[in-house]
Amino acid sequence: MLQWESVPELNAMRLLDADPFVRFFAEQPLTLRYRLNGESRIHYPDLLVERDNDPKELWEIKSARDAARDEVAARTALLCADLPAYGYAYRVVYAEEVCRQPRLSNALEILKWGRGPITAVERERIRAILNRLPAVTWGAAVSGTLGRNGRHSLCRLVLEGMLAFDVNQKLGLDTRFTLSRMRFAP
């Protein structure tokens, strides 16, 4: 169970949850105490994000307008400069970006269908098809060509990082799913 303080924070969590390269994320994970313009301050970053092979990131979700405010911009500059010494990157993620469509609706669809595990038979069915063809389509999953759990199988394999599709194009019958850089294990 995660808590959020705004819809953009919720949307950021949804996008992170659907990203197979995100190993871990947590809301308001720590308290930062810092000095800015001679004053002691406290900041609670919105998210801690850990991706495969990347440094830990502390995210602050802000609208572009709020991020441009003098105080927020000064805090961001200070934390971006100082936190790497402690093993963290810091960045402001724009609320407008995490609400962008169709990426958000695609993530929600992948999460809806891909939550549970798939059988070895379902996994092998997709692997065998991709040995013969460069891609499988969402239409094949919807029509039953990939078996009765075709949507579930495709979405699960996306969440596992085995398959990929263009998340910036609306998911439709012609959407092509291909092997990702992680590939199927032998």
C-alpha positions in Angstrom: 0.0 0.0 0.0 1.4 3.4 -1.0 0.3 6.8 -0.1 0.4 9.9 -2.3 -0.4 13.5 -1.8 -1.5 14.4 -5.3 -2.7 12.8 -8.5 0.6 13.5 -10.2 2.4 11.5 -7.5 0.0 8.6 -8.0 0.6 8.7 -11.7 4.4 8.7 -11.2 4.0 5.6 -9.0 1.9 3.9 -11.7 4.5 4.6 -14.3 7.2 3.3 -12.1 5.2 0.2 -11.3 4.9 -0.5 -15.0 8.6 0.0 -15.7 10.4 -3.4 -15.7 13.7 -1.7 -15.0 12.6 -0.1 -11.8 13.7 -2.4 -9.0 12.2 -0.5 -6.1 10.4 2.7 -5.2 9.0 4.2 -2.0 7.0 7.3 -1.1 8.5 10.0 1.1 11.5 7.7 2.0 13.6 10.2 4.1 14.0 13.6 5.5 16.6 16.0 4.1 17.9 18.7 6.3 19.9 21.4 4.5 20.9 25.0 4.6 19.8 27.4 2.0 20.5 31.2 2.1 21.7 30.8 5.7 18.5 29.1 6.9 18.0 25.5 8.1 15.3 23.8 6.1 13.6 20.4 5.9 12.5 18.6 2.7 10.6 15.3 2.3 11.2 14.1 -1.3 8.2 12.5 -2.8 9.8 9.3 -4.0 13.0 7.1 -3.8 13.5 5.3 -7.1 16.0 2.5 -7.7 16.6 1.3 -11.3 18.8 -1.4 -12.5 22.4 -0.2 -12.8 21.5 3.5 -12.0 22.2 5.5 -8.9 19.3 5.9 -6.4 17.2 8.9 -7.3 15.1 11.1 -5.1 12.2 12.5 -7.0 10.1 15.6 -6.3 6.9 15.8 -8.4 6.1 19.4 -9.2 4.2 21.2 -11.9 6.5 23.1 -14.2 5.2 26.3 -12.7 5.9 25.3 -9.1 9.3 23.9 -10.1 10.3 27.3 -11.5 9.5 29.1 -8.2 12.7 30.7 -6.8 12.7 28.7 -3.6 12.1 25.3 -5.3 14.6 26.0 -8.1 17.3 27.0 -5.5 16.6 23.9 -3.4 16.7 21.7 -6.6 20.1 23.2 -7.6 21.5 22.6 -4.1 20.3 19.1 -3.8 21.4 18.1 -7.4 24.9 19.4 -6.5 25.2 17.9 -3.0 23.3 14.6 -2.9 25.6 12.6 -5.3 28.3 12.7 -2.5 25.8 10.6 -0.5 25.0 8.2 -3.3 21.7 9.9 -4.5 20.7 11.8 -7.6 17.9 14.4 -7.2 15.5 15.5 -9.8 12.2 17.3 -10.2 9.8 15.3 -12.3 7.1 17.5 -13.9 3.5 16.7 -13.1 2.7 17.4 -16.7 5.1 14.6 -17.8 3.7 11.9 -15.5 0.1 12.7 -16.7 1.1 12.6 -20.4 -1.0 10.4 -22.6 -1.0 7.8 -24.0 1.9 6.7 -21.9 -0.1 6.8 -18.7 -3.1 4.9 -20.1 -0.8 2.3 -21.6 0.9 1.8 -18.2 -2.6 1.3 -16.6 -3.6 -1.2 -19.2 -0.3 -3.2 -18.8 -0.8 -3.2 -15.0 -4.4 -4.3 -15.3 -3.6 -7.3 -17.4 -0.1 -8.2 -16.3 -0.3 -8.5 -12.5 -0.4 -12.3 -12.0 2.1 -14.9 -13.1 1.9 -16.8 -16.4 2.4 -20.5 -17.0 5.4 -22.0 -18.7 3.2 -23.0 -21.6 2.0 -19.4 -22.1 5.5 -18.2 -21.9 6.8 -20.8 -24.4 3.9 -19.9 -26.8 5.1 -16.3 -27.0 8.8 -17.3 -27.2 8.1 -19.7 -30.1 6.1 -17.1 -32.0 8.9 -14.5 -31.6 11.4 -17.1 -32.8 9.5 -17.1 -36.1 8.2 -13.5 -36.3 9.8 -10.1 -35.4 6.7 -9.1 -33.3 3.3 -10.1 -32.0 0.4 -7.7 -31.9 -2.1 -6.6 -29.3 -4.7 -7.7 -31.8 -3.4 -11.2 -31.8 -3.7 -11.2 -28.0 -7.3 -9.8 -28.0 -8.5 -12.2 -30.7 -7.3 -15.3 -28.9 -4.5 -16.1 -31.4 -2.0 -16.2 -28.5 -4.3 -18.4 -26.4 -7.1 -17.5 -24.1 -4.7 -15.6 -21.8 -2.9 -13.7 -24.6 -3.4 -10.2 -23.1 -2.3 -11.4 -19.7 0.8 -13.1 -21.2 1.9 -10.1 -23.2 1.4 -7.7 -20.3 3.1 -9.9 -17.8 6.2 -10.3 -20.1 6.3 -6.5 -20.5 6.3 -6.1 -16.7 9.1 -8.6 -16.5 11.1 -6.8 -19.1 11.0 -9.6 -21.7 8.8 -7.7 -24.2 8.6 -4.1 -25.1 6.3 -1.8 -27.2 6.3 1.9 -28.0 4.7 3.3 -24.8 4.3 6.7 -26.4 1.8 5.3 -29.0 -1.7 4.4 -27.9 -2.1 0.7 -27.3 -4.3 -0.6 -30.1 -4.8 -3.7 -32.2 -1.8 -2.9 -34.4 0.6 -2.3 -31.5 3.7 -4.5 -31.9 5.4 -6.2 -29.0 9.0 -7.2 -29.6 11.7 -8.9 -27.6 13.3 -6.3 -25.3 16.9 -5.9 -24.4 16.5 -8.4 -21.5 15.4 -11.3 -23.7 13.9 -14.6 -22.7 16.0 -16.8 -20.5 17.0 -20.1 -22.2 
